[in-house]
Amino acid sequence: MIFHKNQKKIGEEVKRKKAPYIAAGCGLLLTAAAAAGYCFAAQSYRQAFFPRTVINGVDAAGKTIEEVKAEIASGTEGYRLTIYGRDGVKGELDHEAIGLRAEFDGTLEQILEGQNPYQWLSAYFHPVDYTISTMVVYEEEKLEEALDGLPFFQEEFMVQPQNAAISDYISGAGYEIIPEKKGSEVNRQAAKEEIAAAAVNLKTEINLDELGCYREPAVTADDEGLRERLALLNRYAGTEIRYQFGSQEEILNGDTIHLWIMEGEDGSLSLDRGMVSQYVSELAAKYNTAYKTRSFQTSYGKTVSVSGSYGWRINQEAETEELYQLLEAGTSQSREPVYSQKAASHDGNDYGNTYAEVNLTAQHMFFYKDGQKVLESDFVSGNVKKNYTTPPGIFGLTYKQKDAVLRGEGYASPVDFWMPFNGGIGFHDATWRSSFGGQIYKTNGSHGCINMPYQAAKELYGYVYTNVPVICYNLDGTESGKASSGKTEAAPQTTQAAAPTQPETPAPTQPESTAPTQPETPAPEPTQGETFPVIQPVQPETPAPTQPESTAPTPAATTAPEQTEAEIEPVTESETPPKEPDEWGPGTVSTTAAKETEIGPGV
């Protein structure tokens, strides 16, 4: 009994002493098994990808190269790409249409070879994601054919874009910008590249408009160059010039100006100066009155036609330049054109109601001031027999001057009042004559001037001013066969007596033939700054005896009939400005007195 108890006690002691060794052995066995299992697992990653490995979106963990290829390839099967465009147009392509397939170039093998199988456990803590761009391919020829079938490339859908542009001129509004139009023309090359990229990345839809595959206008409405061009066009077309011609008005605005805008080879804009000049020329043709024929109501109740240098005349060169500059600057205004010559009125008769009326047939003149007759007088005009006939026409008084000397070949005639109006032809006093009017002018007239009695010339001098109209005309039926006497106030104490006159052959005063002075000829206006010796008129203490009109005896009317109007070659006023003053006679005027230039009556 004691034996068994001791034996049992000894066995328990032995077991207690062996336990640590047994536990250690088991641990070693377990460690060895775990290591063997890890190494065994590592061997599997020689043919498969590590855990948490993604390749082109495919979970490749634990999969072999072939398995990954098969899964990637399966993405191309049944692949369909939806393509959206403008205006709701869309198209589709599938993998067969473009020959889409998976194609591998060894990249997967390189990834696998780069793995250390014994590091497979650390992959759980370090995931990787590979993208291989060469995994999916398409066939180029098939893609081109597929593009041809898409609606984006059909003619009915290929609307070309339009650039923003400037409109044609709009009356009353000028020019406007026409906005650009995008159109629906697809850039084929850009679209092809985007479709191909979508296919190889297995995208299921794309939008060509968002990807910028449409052709866009080169010029848009907010283009700076376009807006600058618009501003210039509207500066031209927005200018308004209102020309005033009395009660009439000519309005120049964009309706006309836009036709003058021209574009240079470089695209620059400018005004056609030739068109501006033409417009001014048209104004002149319409409103110029100088050298145009107009009607004149005579004091005899009859109407005659007159033409001459008097009247409105636009300075076309100066006005063209001023108008061009206004249009270039875009300056609107109301204006009168630049005139080289003005007349009394734009409305009605241009000569107004203040003028000298000279009836060459009746040898009688009138002066009207503001429509009221204030003076009338007989006179003696140019000698018809010697072809010094005073021409008819309408003229403006050139100037007026006191104490002038009319000079010609072989004579110098002093006058107190000199008032030229047609070159060297003018009004003046003629103290050497004792009679005026009638038929004197036909055989014993002047060289073209209007010889007047002293007092009448003096009064006329007080009324006239620079450019006052002088209207000379012939009027059949107003002939006068009787001359009137004229008395002078130049020297009241020795007033010349009037000599008896005959109807056909009136006798002049002595100075006409006995003095070196000959009947005057028209005198031109003196050159500015030029001076001449003055010959003062000398009045005799007693009336000078009268002599025949010329030094040679004058034939009686019965033996030498006087020329009739029918025998006189008519003198017609030219439509062009008169020639030099002594066209009508050799006379000149000389004086030391300053020339008086007046712009209106009473000045």
PAMI-82923 format. One record per residue (C-alpha): y, z, x; residue number from 1. Coordinates in pm, whole numbers. Layout:
<guvexs>
{{Y, Z, X}, NUM}
...
</guvexs>
This chain:
<guvexs>
{{0, 0, 0}, 1}
{{230, 93, 281}, 2}
{{126, -228, 459}, 3}
{{234, -453, 180}, 4}
{{569, -292, 140}, 5}
{{644, -329, 507}, 6}
{{525, -686, 510}, 7}
{{753, -776, 225}, 8}
{{1042, -604, 392}, 9}
{{977, -795, 713}, 10}
{{969, -1133, 524}, 11}
{{1300, -1068, 363}, 12}
{{1451, -985, 698}, 13}
{{1322, -1311, 842}, 14}
{{1467, -1513, 556}, 15}
{{1800, -1338, 594}, 16}
{{1811, -1429, 960}, 17}
{{1712, -1801, 898}, 18}
{{1966, -1875, 614}, 19}
{{2263, -1976, 830}, 20}
{{2058, -2224, 1015}, 21}
{{1929, -2376, 699}, 22}
{{2286, -2410, 555}, 23}
{{2409, -2572, 871}, 24}
{{2129, -2817, 865}, 25}
{{2199, -2911, 507}, 26}
{{2568, -2965, 588}, 27}
{{2478, -3193, 869}, 28}
{{2250, -3386, 647}, 29}
{{2522, -3426, 381}, 30}
{{2785, -3534, 637}, 31}
{{2551, -3784, 779}, 32}
{{2480, -3917, 435}, 33}
{{2851, -3944, 350}, 34}
{{2926, -4121, 676}, 35}
{{2640, -4353, 615}, 36}
{{2771, -4422, 265}, 37}
{{3133, -4490, 387}, 38}
{{3001, -4725, 655}, 39}
{{2783, -4896, 404}, 40}
{{3082, -4939, 171}, 41}
{{3291, -5069, 460}, 42}
{{3043, -5343, 517}, 43}
{{3109, -5476, 169}, 44}
{{3477, -5535, 253}, 45}
{{3378, -5782, 516}, 46}
{{3324, -6026, 228}, 47}
{{3566, -5881, -33}, 48}
{{3931, -5790, -49}, 49}
{{4047, -5429, -26}, 50}
{{4120, -5224, -332}, 51}
{{4464, -5270, -488}, 52}
{{4501, -5621, -342}, 53}
{{4683, -5881, -557}, 54}
{{4698, -6249, -465}, 55}
{{4931, -6478, -664}, 56}
{{4909, -6243, -959}, 57}
{{4528, -6224, -949}, 58}
{{4362, -5881, -898}, 59}
{{4152, -5954, -591}, 60}
{{4021, -5599, -530}, 61}
{{3653, -5608, -435}, 62}
{{3638, -5982, -503}, 63}
{{3514, -6236, -260}, 64}
{{3709, -6541, -158}, 65}
{{3510, -6756, -395}, 66}
{{3565, -6519, -680}, 67}
{{3940, -6517, -618}, 68}
{{3943, -6897, -592}, 69}
{{3752, -6925, -916}, 70}
{{3994, -6692, -1097}, 71}
{{4300, -6873, -961}, 72}
{{4148, -7210, -1046}, 73}
{{4076, -7091, -1395}, 74}
{{4457, -7056, -1443}, 75}
{{4503, -7431, -1411}, 76}
{{4246, -7512, -1673}, 77}
{{4412, -7538, -2010}, 78}
{{4756, -7509, -1846}, 79}
{{5043, -7636, -2063}, 80}
{{5414, -7644, -1975}, 81}
{{5679, -7657, -2251}, 82}
{{6010, -7814, -2140}, 83}
{{6332, -7751, -2336}, 84}
{{6650, -7956, -2318}, 85}
{{6985, -8008, -2494}, 86}
{{7030, -8076, -2862}, 87}
{{6690, -7926, -2950}, 88}
{{6494, -8188, -2756}, 89}
{{6172, -8064, -2595}, 90}
{{5860, -8201, -2431}, 91}
{{5520, -8079, -2305}, 92}
{{5286, -8144, -2011}, 93}
{{4927, -8024, -1955}, 94}
{{4722, -7988, -1638}, 95}
{{4541, -8315, -1695}, 96}
{{4865, -8514, -1736}, 97}
{{4978, -8421, -1387}, 98}
{{4636, -8366, -1221}, 99}
{{4701, -7995, -1176}, 100}
{{4427, -7811, -982}, 101}
{{4370, -7524, -741}, 102}
{{4354, -7614, -375}, 103}
{{4295, -7373, -91}, 104}
{{4400, -7419, 269}, 105}
{{4232, -7123, 446}, 106}
{{4499, -6869, 371}, 107}
{{4256, -6651, 173}, 108}
{{4016, -6655, 467}, 109}
{{4294, -6547, 699}, 110}
{{4384, -6256, 472}, 111}
{{4020, -6143, 462}, 112}
{{3973, -6175, 837}, 113}
{{4281, -5962, 887}, 114}
{{4122, -5669, 701}, 115}
{{3957, -5381, 901}, 116}
{{3661, -5290, 677}, 117}
{{3663, -4928, 794}, 118}
{{4019, -4887, 664}, 119}
{{3922, -4971, 309}, 120}
{{3989, -4616, 190}, 121}
{{4355, -4623, 305}, 122}
{{4412, -4937, 89}, 123}
{{4415, -4708, -213}, 124}
{{4732, -4558, -76}, 125}
{{4884, -4887, 56}, 126}
{{4858, -5166, -204}, 127}
{{4938, -5526, -102}, 128}
{{5056, -5831, -304}, 129}
{{5018, -6175, -150}, 130}
{{5184, -6496, -267}, 131}
{{5038, -6817, -147}, 132}
{{5245, -7125, -242}, 133}
{{4985, -7381, -165}, 134}
{{4730, -7254, -408}, 135}
{{4806, -7496, -699}, 136}
{{4878, -7869, -651}, 137}
{{4950, -8173, -869}, 138}
{{4916, -8548, -826}, 139}
{{5248, -8724, -756}, 140}
{{5166, -9049, -935}, 141}
{{5046, -8872, -1247}, 142}
{{5362, -8658, -1256}, 143}
{{5583, -8970, -1240}, 144}
{{5392, -9127, -1528}, 145}
{{5413, -8806, -1727}, 146}
{{5791, -8791, -1681}, 147}
{{5823, -9140, -1827}, 148}
{{5663, -9014, -2145}, 149}
{{5895, -8717, -2190}, 150}
{{6173, -8763, -2451}, 151}
{{6443, -8662, -2202}, 152}
{{6397, -8991, -2023}, 153}
{{6395, -9215, -2331}, 154}
{{6698, -9441, -2371}, 155}
{{6797, -9302, -2712}, 156}
{{6829, -8954, -2561}, 157}
{{7008, -9060, -2240}, 158}
{{7372, -9028, -2346}, 159}
{{7590, -9047, -2039}, 160}
{{7851, -8775, -1980}, 161}
{{8220, -8867, -2016}, 162}
{{8497, -8734, -1796}, 163}
{{8798, -8565, -1949}, 164}
{{9079, -8817, -1970}, 165}
{{9436, -8865, -2086}, 166}
{{9483, -9028, -2422}, 167}
{{9683, -9340, -2493}, 168}
{{10044, -9281, -2586}, 169}
{{10082, -9122, -2931}, 170}
{{10412, -9197, -3102}, 171}
{{10609, -8878, -3150}, 172}
{{10357, -8669, -2957}, 173}
{{10327, -8825, -2613}, 174}
{{10000, -8789, -2424}, 175}
{{9709, -8547, -2468}, 176}
{{9396, -8456, -2276}, 177}
{{9071, -8582, -2427}, 178}
{{8805, -8318, -2340}, 179}
{{8501, -8412, -2141}, 180}
{{8165, -8483, -2311}, 181}
{{7851, -8342, -2152}, 182}
{{7617, -8605, -2288}, 183}
{{7238, -8577, -2250}, 184}
{{7157, -8774, -1938}, 185}
{{6899, -8586, -1729}, 186}
{{6898, -8611, -1352}, 187}
{{6540, -8733, -1310}, 188}
{{6494, -8612, -954}, 189}
{{6625, -8263, -1030}, 190}
{{6407, -8241, -1342}, 191}
{{6099, -8356, -1152}, 192}
{{6145, -8088, -888}, 193}
{{6187, -7811, -1146}, 194}
{{5883, -7927, -1349}, 195}
{{5667, -7947, -1036}, 196}
{{5777, -7600, -923}, 197}
{{5697, -7458, -1267}, 198}
{{5353, -7619, -1268}, 199}
{{5242, -7494, -926}, 200}
{{5356, -7146, -1025}, 201}
{{5178, -7183, -1359}, 202}
{{5495, -7112, -1560}, 203}
{{5451, -7193, -1924}, 204}
{{5810, -7296, -2014}, 205}
{{6141, -7398, -1857}, 206}
{{6489, -7506, -1981}, 207}
{{6634, -7810, -1805}, 208}
{{6993, -7731, -1915}, 209}
{{6975, -7378, -1775}, 210}
{{6828, -7514, -1452}, 211}
{{7121, -7760, -1413}, 212}
{{6915, -8075, -1450}, 213}
{{7171, -8263, -1665}, 214}
{{7437, -8487, -1520}, 215}
{{7779, -8326, -1573}, 216}
{{8124, -8489, -1607}, 217}
{{8308, -8513, -1277}, 218}
{{8644, -8432, -1441}, 219}
{{8691, -8155, -1693}, 220}
{{8984, -8069, -1919}, 221}
{{9103, -7794, -1689}, 222}
{{9110, -8021, -1385}, 223}
{{9435, -7951, -1197}, 224}
{{9494, -8312, -1097}, 225}
{{9447, -8428, -1455}, 226}
{{9694, -8174, -1586}, 227}
{{9954, -8271, -1326}, 228}
{{9917, -8632, -1430}, 229}
{{9956, -8535, -1796}, 230}
{{10274, -8342, -1718}, 231}
{{10428, -8642, -1541}, 232}
{{10340, -8881, -1823}, 233}
{{10491, -8649, -2082}, 234}
{{10800, -8601, -1868}, 235}
{{10860, -8974, -1884}, 236}
{{10759, -9020, -2246}, 237}
{{10933, -8703, -2363}, 238}
{{11274, -8817, -2239}, 239}
{{11515, -8935, -2506}, 240}
{{11837, -9121, -2430}, 241}
{{12075, -9183, -2720}, 242}
{{12326, -9458, -2648}, 243}
{{12643, -9443, -2853}, 244}
{{12821, -9765, -2948}, 245}
{{13080, -9646, -3195}, 246}
{{12899, -9574, -3521}, 247}
{{12586, -9745, -3391}, 248}
{{12320, -9573, -3187}, 249}
{{12038, -9701, -2970}, 250}
{{11757, -9450, -2917}, 251}
{{11541, -9489, -2609}, 252}
{{11231, -9268, -2623}, 253}
{{10865, -9263, -2539}, 254}
{{10787, -9545, -2781}, 255}
{{10953, -9775, -2530}, 256}
{{10940, -9575, -2207}, 257}
{{10560, -9549, -2207}, 258}
{{10545, -9927, -2163}, 259}
{{10738, -9891, -1837}, 260}
{{10493, -9653, -1670}, 261}
{{10286, -9825, -1407}, 262}
{{9996, -9706, -1191}, 263}
{{9978, -9782, -821}, 264}
{{9667, -9876, -628}, 265}
{{9635, -9512, -520}, 266}
{{9654, -9394, -881}, 267}
{{10011, -9269, -852}, 268}
{{10246, -9310, -1150}, 269}
{{10599, -9445, -1145}, 270}
{{10851, -9622, -1365}, 271}
{{10890, -9997, -1347}, 272}
{{11253, -10036, -1239}, 273}
{{11245, -10399, -1347}, 274}
{{11168, -10294, -1705}, 275}
{{11454, -10042, -1697}, 276}
{{11685, -10319, -1578}, 277}
{{11560, -10550, -1853}, 278}
{{11633, -10285, -2116}, 279}
{{11990, -10244, -1991}, 280}
{{12025, -10622, -1989}, 281}
{{11916, -10629, -2354}, 282}
{{12176, -10364, -2437}, 283}
{{12439, -10575, -2265}, 284}
{{12332, -10887, -2455}, 285}
{{12357, -10696, -2782}, 286}
{{12675, -10495, -2730}, 287}
{{12879, -10682, -2470}, 288}
{{13163, -10870, -2637}, 289}
{{13343, -11018, -2336}, 290}
{{13320, -11398, -2339}, 291}
{{13162, -11397, -2682}, 292}
{{13319, -11589, -2966}, 293}
{{13454, -11380, -3252}, 294}
{{13677, -11438, -3552}, 295}
{{14043, -11344, -3561}, 296}
{{14254, -11319, -3873}, 297}
{{14592, -11463, -3779}, 298}
{{14929, -11360, -3915}, 299}
{{14933, -11699, -4088}, 300}
{{14645, -11607, -4313}, 301}
{{14396, -11837, -4145}, 302}
{{14100, -11735, -3930}, 303}
{{14041, -11876, -3584}, 304}
{{13760, -11831, -3332}, 305}
{{13853, -11681, -2996}, 306}
{{13664, -11611, -2677}, 307}
{{13767, -11474, -2342}, 308}
{{13740, -11205, -2080}, 309}
{{13851, -10923, -2308}, 310}
{{13578, -10705, -2453}, 311}
{{13302, -10461, -2374}, 312}
{{13102, -10530, -2063}, 313}
{{12827, -10300, -1937}, 314}
{{12796, -10256, -1561}, 315}
{{12428, -10338, -1564}, 316}
{{12351, -10249, -1204}, 317}
{{12517, -9908, -1224}, 318}
{{12372, -9827, -1566}, 319}
{{12021, -9930, -1456}, 320}
{{12041, -9688, -1164}, 321}
{{12173, -9401, -1376}, 322}
{{11916, -9457, -1649}, 323}
{{11634, -9477, -1394}, 324}
{{11737, -9144, -1240}, 325}
{{11761, -8977, -1584}, 326}
{{11410, -9094, -1673}, 327}
{{11270, -8985, -1337}, 328}
{{11416, -8638, -1387}, 329}
{{11314, -8625, -1754}, 330}
{{11673, -8555, -1859}, 331}
{{11745, -8627, -2226}, 332}
{{12104, -8684, -2333}, 333}
{{12348, -8876, -2548}, 334}
{{12562, -9111, -2344}, 335}
{{12772, -9420, -2318}, 336}
{{12656, -9676, -2064}, 337}
{{12854, -9733, -1749}, 338}
{{13112, -10000, -1834}, 339}
{{13279, -10239, -1596}, 340}
{{13520, -10315, -1879}, 341}
{{13601, -10151, -2211}, 342}
{{13757, -10270, -2533}, 343}
{{13944, -10098, -2815}, 344}
{{13660, -10049, -3060}, 345}
{{13285, -10084, -3105}, 346}
{{13313, -10100, -3481}, 347}
{{13456, -10407, -3649}, 348}
{{13670, -10623, -3421}, 349}
{{13650, -10507, -3063}, 350}
{{14024, -10569, -3016}, 351}
{{14110, -10301, -3268}, 352}
{{14446, -10303, -3447}, 353}
{{14687, -10289, -3153}, 354}
{{14724, -10626, -2984}, 355}
{{14950, -10916, -2894}, 356}
{{14898, -11229, -3103}, 357}
{{15008, -11554, -2940}, 358}
{{15013, -11872, -3150}, 359}
{{15036, -12148, -2890}, 360}
{{15079, -12414, -3156}, 361}
{{15370, -12240, -3329}, 362}
{{15504, -12107, -2996}, 363}
{{15546, -11775, -3167}, 364}
{{15399, -11433, -3088}, 365}
{{15354, -11100, -3264}, 366}
{{15274, -10751, -3146}, 367}
{{15084, -10518, -3376}, 368}
{{15066, -10145, -3311}, 369}
{{14810, -9950, -3511}, 370}
{{14797, -10237, -3756}, 371}
{{15174, -10254, -3806}, 372}
{{15380, -10547, -3682}, 373}
{{15648, -10409, -3447}, 374}
{{15761, -10726, -3268}, 375}
{{15765, -11102, -3304}, 376}
{{15935, -11366, -3098}, 377}
{{15941, -11735, -3010}, 378}
{{15835, -11825, -2658}, 379}
{{15773, -12120, -2430}, 380}
{{15422, -12167, -2288}, 381}
{{15269, -12405, -2031}, 382}
{{15397, -12758, -1983}, 383}
{{15154, -12989, -2159}, 384}
{{15289, -13303, -1999}, 385}
{{15222, -13165, -1651}, 386}
{{14878, -13031, -1746}, 387}
{{14992, -12668, -1729}, 388}
{{14882, -12604, -2085}, 389}
{{14834, -12232, -2152}, 390}
{{14468, -12181, -2240}, 391}
{{14366, -12006, -2562}, 392}
{{14140, -11704, -2551}, 393}
{{14133, -11327, -2578}, 394}
{{14226, -11128, -2270}, 395}
{{14316, -10776, -2164}, 396}
{{14653, -10706, -2004}, 397}
{{14593, -10667, -1633}, 398}
{{14891, -10442, -1566}, 399}
{{15266, -10436, -1623}, 400}
{{15544, -10429, -1367}, 401}
{{15921, -10429, -1349}, 402}
{{16141, -10631, -1112}, 403}
{{15885, -10882, -995}, 404}
{{15948, -11214, -824}, 405}
{{15736, -11508, -930}, 406}
{{15685, -11742, -640}, 407}
{{15552, -12093, -617}, 408}
{{15591, -12398, -402}, 409}
{{15961, -12445, -351}, 410}
{{16080, -12169, -585}, 411}
{{16108, -11795, -641}, 412}
{{16195, -11668, -987}, 413}
{{16292, -11301, -1031}, 414}
{{16195, -11142, -1360}, 415}
{{16258, -10794, -1495}, 416}
{{15939, -10758, -1695}, 417}
{{15608, -10896, -1572}, 418}
{{15292, -10853, -1784}, 419}
{{14996, -11067, -1662}, 420}
{{14686, -11099, -1877}, 421}
{{14487, -11402, -1764}, 422}
{{14482, -11425, -1388}, 423}
{{14831, -11542, -1294}, 424}
{{14932, -11609, -1654}, 425}
{{15144, -11345, -1820}, 426}
{{15443, -11254, -2038}, 427}
{{15782, -11229, -1873}, 428}
{{16148, -11265, -1948}, 429}
{{16300, -11607, -1876}, 430}
{{16678, -11563, -1854}, 431}
{{16721, -11919, -1735}, 432}
{{16625, -12048, -2077}, 433}
{{16864, -12060, -2368}, 434}
{{16609, -12158, -2630}, 435}
{{16249, -12084, -2712}, 436}
{{15980, -12206, -2949}, 437}
{{15962, -12547, -3112}, 438}
{{15828, -12828, -2895}, 439}
{{15988, -12730, -2563}, 440}
{{15650, -12650, -2406}, 441}
{{15523, -13004, -2438}, 442}
{{15760, -13156, -2183}, 443}
{{15956, -12868, -2031}, 444}
{{15719, -12573, -2050}, 445}
{{15615, -12325, -1786}, 446}
{{15333, -12340, -1538}, 447}
{{15122, -12151, -1794}, 448}
{{15311, -11824, -1847}, 449}
{{15459, -11707, -2174}, 450}
{{15839, -11732, -2126}, 451}
{{16014, -11488, -2358}, 452}
{{16371, -11398, -2444}, 453}
{{16492, -11104, -2238}, 454}
{{16517, -10855, -2523}, 455}
{{16176, -10950, -2664}, 456}
{{16015, -10918, -2320}, 457}
{{16179, -10579, -2277}, 458}
{{16049, -10456, -2610}, 459}
{{15704, -10594, -2545}, 460}
{{15702, -10419, -2207}, 461}
{{15750, -10090, -2386}, 462}
{{15455, -10148, -2615}, 463}
{{15189, -10290, -2385}, 464}
{{14951, -10104, -2157}, 465}
{{14660, -10190, -1933}, 466}
{{14385, -10377, -2118}, 467}
{{14578, -10410, -2444}, 468}
{{14428, -10720, -2614}, 469}
{{14620, -11047, -2588}, 470}
{{14491, -11309, -2832}, 471}
{{14601, -11666, -2769}, 472}
{{14503, -11945, -3004}, 473}
{{14592, -12287, -3140}, 474}
{{14633, -12330, -3513}, 475}
{{14689, -12670, -3667}, 476}
{{14953, -12682, -3935}, 477}
{{15177, -12417, -3778}, 478}
{{15374, -12649, -3549}, 479}
{{15748, -12588, -3539}, 480}
{{15989, -12866, -3458}, 481}
{{16285, -12632, -3417}, 482}
{{16354, -12404, -3123}, 483}
{{16537, -12072, -3150}, 484}
{{16804, -11935, -2922}, 485}
{{16728, -11647, -2697}, 486}
{{16985, -11407, -2558}, 487}
{{16930, -11185, -2258}, 488}
{{17045, -10832, -2194}, 489}
{{16988, -10853, -1822}, 490}
{{17366, -10884, -1769}, 491}
{{17544, -10817, -2099}, 492}
{{17885, -10911, -1960}, 493}
{{17765, -11262, -1887}, 494}
{{17530, -11338, -2168}, 495}
{{17423, -11696, -2154}, 496}
{{17528, -11910, -2444}, 497}
{{17267, -12105, -2624}, 498}
{{17293, -12478, -2582}, 499}
{{17259, -12710, -2876}, 500}
{{16899, -12810, -2918}, 501}
{{16739, -13122, -3047}, 502}
{{16419, -13115, -3247}, 503}
{{16225, -13317, -2994}, 504}
{{16400, -13250, -2664}, 505}
{{16549, -12901, -2620}, 506}
{{16772, -12851, -2317}, 507}
{{16701, -12561, -2075}, 508}
{{16953, -12347, -1895}, 509}
{{17094, -12439, -1556}, 510}
{{16859, -12228, -1338}, 511}
{{16569, -12445, -1451}, 512}
{{16688, -12742, -1245}, 513}
{{16988, -12671, -1025}, 514}
{{16867, -12368, -831}, 515}
{{16595, -12385, -568}, 516}
{{16391, -12184, -812}, 517}
{{16154, -12394, -1018}, 518}
{{15992, -12292, -1343}, 519}
{{15754, -12011, -1261}, 520}
{{15381, -12045, -1228}, 521}
{{15125, -11775, -1303}, 522}
{{15131, -11492, -1053}, 523}
{{14822, -11304, -943}, 524}
{{14813, -10930, -918}, 525}
{{14941, -10818, -576}, 526}
{{14685, -10698, -329}, 527}
{{14683, -10323, -302}, 528}
{{14917, -10211, -28}, 529}
{{15081, -10552, 8}, 530}
{{15460, -10577, -15}, 531}
{{15692, -10872, -49}, 532}
{{16069, -10918, -22}, 533}
{{16231, -10879, -359}, 534}
{{16473, -11138, -490}, 535}
{{16695, -10974, -744}, 536}
{{16812, -11190, -1032}, 537}
{{17176, -11289, -1002}, 538}
{{17366, -11327, -1325}, 539}
{{17677, -11547, -1324}, 540}
{{18007, -11397, -1432}, 541}
{{18043, -11664, -1696}, 542}
{{17784, -11845, -1899}, 543}
{{17621, -12114, -1693}, 544}
{{17656, -12466, -1819}, 545}
{{17344, -12610, -1961}, 546}
{{17175, -12912, -1810}, 547}
{{16886, -13129, -1909}, 548}
{{16538, -12978, -1870}, 549}
{{16483, -13164, -1544}, 550}
{{16697, -13320, -1271}, 551}
{{16604, -13661, -1393}, 552}
{{16757, -13779, -1719}, 553}
{{16536, -13702, -2014}, 554}
{{16458, -14011, -2221}, 555}
{{16565, -13998, -2582}, 556}
{{16300, -13926, -2836}, 557}
{{16335, -14274, -2980}, 558}
{{16255, -14449, -2651}, 559}
{{16001, -14207, -2510}, 560}
{{15804, -14043, -2786}, 561}
{{15686, -13692, -2709}, 562}
{{15314, -13630, -2651}, 563}
{{15132, -13523, -2958}, 564}
{{14857, -13258, -2974}, 565}
{{14603, -13535, -3012}, 566}
{{14701, -13676, -2672}, 567}
{{14655, -13346, -2494}, 568}
{{14323, -13286, -2331}, 569}
{{14198, -12961, -2483}, 570}
{{14152, -12663, -2257}, 571}
{{13846, -12458, -2342}, 572}
{{13808, -12101, -2225}, 573}
{{13505, -12063, -1999}, 574}
{{13226, -11822, -2085}, 575}
{{13237, -11700, -1727}, 576}
{{13513, -11489, -1573}, 577}
{{13824, -11688, -1474}, 578}
{{13870, -11803, -1119}, 579}
{{14140, -11681, -887}, 580}
{{14475, -11622, -1058}, 581}
{{14644, -11936, -934}, 582}
{{14382, -12150, -1100}, 583}
{{14648, -12213, -1363}, 584}
{{14934, -12266, -1122}, 585}
{{15051, -12204, -767}, 586}
{{15280, -11911, -844}, 587}
{{15248, -11566, -686}, 588}
{{15416, -11239, -761}, 589}
{{15589, -11023, -503}, 590}
{{15758, -10688, -534}, 591}
{{15832, -10366, -352}, 592}
{{15817, -10162, -669}, 593}
{{15498, -9972, -736}, 594}
{{15268, -10133, -990}, 595}
{{15261, -9947, -1321}, 596}
{{14914, -9903, -1461}, 597}
{{14883, -9752, -1804}, 598}
{{14581, -9664, -2007}, 599}
{{14740, -9661, -2348}, 600}
{{15059, -9693, -2542}, 601}
{{15330, -9441, -2475}, 602}
{{15186, -9330, -2143}, 603}
</guvexs>
